[in-house]
Amino acid sequence: MKIVVIGAGAMGSIYGGHLSINNEVYMVDTNQTVVDKINSDGLKIDEDGVTNVYHPKAVTTTEGIGNVDLVILFVKAIFSRSALEGNKNLIGPNTRVLTLQNGAGHEDLLKEFVPVEHVVIGTTEDNGAVLDFGHIRRGGVGRTNVGLLTEDTDGFLPTLKESFDSCGFQVKIHENIQQLIWDKLFTNVSLSAVTGILQVDMGYIASNEYAWKMTVKLIHEAVETAKALGLTCDEETITEKVRKTSEDSPNGRTSIRVDLEAGRRTEVDTISGAVVRAAARCNVAVPTHEFVVNMVHAMEGRPR
């Protein structure tokens, strides 16, 4: 397949590097140093105790590449619109766009650029970290979960699975991918939001009765919204899972907490904000989530 990966951070590099084994892959990034390093020395990924070198083509502009089979978004969600706007030239009548980004509701934006049947959404269990320009450490390895919003009448997902699996991934196709995305979202909309606002590590949430009360309220609102969407979820099980995550990661730092601490914009609109938007469509009241979204945005605007 002809694939463009937008974003050469840790995850974009892991996917772009491995997919280049059996595909024509272009990695797009705004950092000229990263692009130059990949093109001159190859993309280095530390994995399985060795450093492997891959050779995707890195670019700062996709001008001249033409239409592709697949665009994979690996930018922070707040940059998704500008990334797609700036690379419309890649999208032809048969192009699919895949998001494995954190949070939910990304399909609302993707549908503005491709037909709904060409939107692929999912999650990844892989993780990694940037060590240097063009040098990544691949940490945990797991499944790449994907699904469509409509019936796969063209049989694209089996083609994607074959291509990805041949490059070292483990793709699982889901009939109801939204169920999986929301199962992951329950933890993010509770722990990420509250640790961000309080600027505390994850372990604090389960240990403080007031922080925990707020977290439980967020879980309840998210569960009610998910049920209104037709998803299956057990509130007691989810709550216990979130509590255990907090207790098992006493020094864990969520992305919203880290971004606020660094004075950066957060992805709250695709995490807690995803619940707010879905709840509005289903006429479910989520006042705690609305408060959280407003509070995080207010904290983003603080003078440094």
Residue, then its C-alpha position, 0 to 999 in steps of 0.5 A: m500500500k501507499i501510506v502516509v503517516i502524519g506525525a513522526g513522534a514515537m508512535g508515528s515512527i513505530y508505525g511508519g518504520h515498520l510499515s515501510i518494510n512492505n509498503e511505500v511509506y512517507m512520514v510527514d513532520t514539521n521538524q526539518t531536523v527529524v526529517d533530515k535525520i531519518n533520510s540520512d541515517g534511517l529511522k532507528i527503533d530500539e526493540d527486542g534488545v537491538t536497534n533496528v533501522y528502517h527506511p521510510k521516506a521523510v518529508t516536511t511537505t506532501e506536495g507531489i506525492g499524489n493520492v495514497d491508499l491510507v493516511i494515518l494520523f499520529v499528531k496530537a488531536i488538537f492538530s488534526r484539522s490543520a494536518l488534514e487541511g494541509n495534506k488534502n492533496l493526498i486524499g483521492p476517491n479511494t483513500r482511507v484515513l486511520t486514527l489511532q489517537n487517544g480519546a474518542g470522537h475523532e471520526d466527527l472531524l475525519k468525516e469532513f475530509v473523506p466519506v464515512e465509509h473511508v474512516v477507520i478508527g481504532t486503538t493501539e496497545d503499542n507504546g514508545a518514547v523519543l530518544d533523539f531525532g529519528h531515534i525511538r524506543r519501542g516499549g510495550v507491544g500489543r494489538t492494533n485494534v481497528g474498525l469501521l463506522t459502516e459495513d466493510t463492503d470493499g473488504f478494506l480491513p482484511t487488506l489493512k490487516e494483511s499489510f500491517d501483520s506482514c510488518g510485525f503488527q497484530v491487527k484485530i478487526h472489531e465489528n463494534i470498535q466504539q465499544l473498545i474505544w469507550d472502554k479505554l476512554f472511561t479511564n482517561v475521562s476520569l483519571s486524566a481529567v482529575t489529575g490534570i486539574l489537581q496537578v497530582d500523580m495518579g495515585y492521589i485520586a484513589s487515596n483522597e476521598y474528595a478526588w475520588k468522589m469527583t472521579v466516580k461522578l465522572i465515571h457515572e456520567a460517562v457510563e450513562t452516555a455510553k449506554a445511551l449510545g447503545l454500548t455495553c458497560d458495567e459501572e461497578t466493574i469500570t469504577e473498580k478498574v479505575r481505582k486499581t489503575s490509580e493505586d497501581s500507578p502511584n507516581g503515574r502522570t497523565s497526558i493532561r497533567v503533563d501538558l498543563e504543567a508544561g503550559r501546553r494545550t491539552e487533548v481534553d476536547t477528545i477525552s472529556g469533551a468527547v463525552v460532552r459531545a456524545a451526551a448532547r446528541c443523546n440528551v444525557a446530562v453530564p455537568t461534571h464533564e462540562f465543568v472539567v472541560n471548562m476548567v482544563h481550558a481555563m488552566e491552559g490560558r493561565p499566564r506562565 
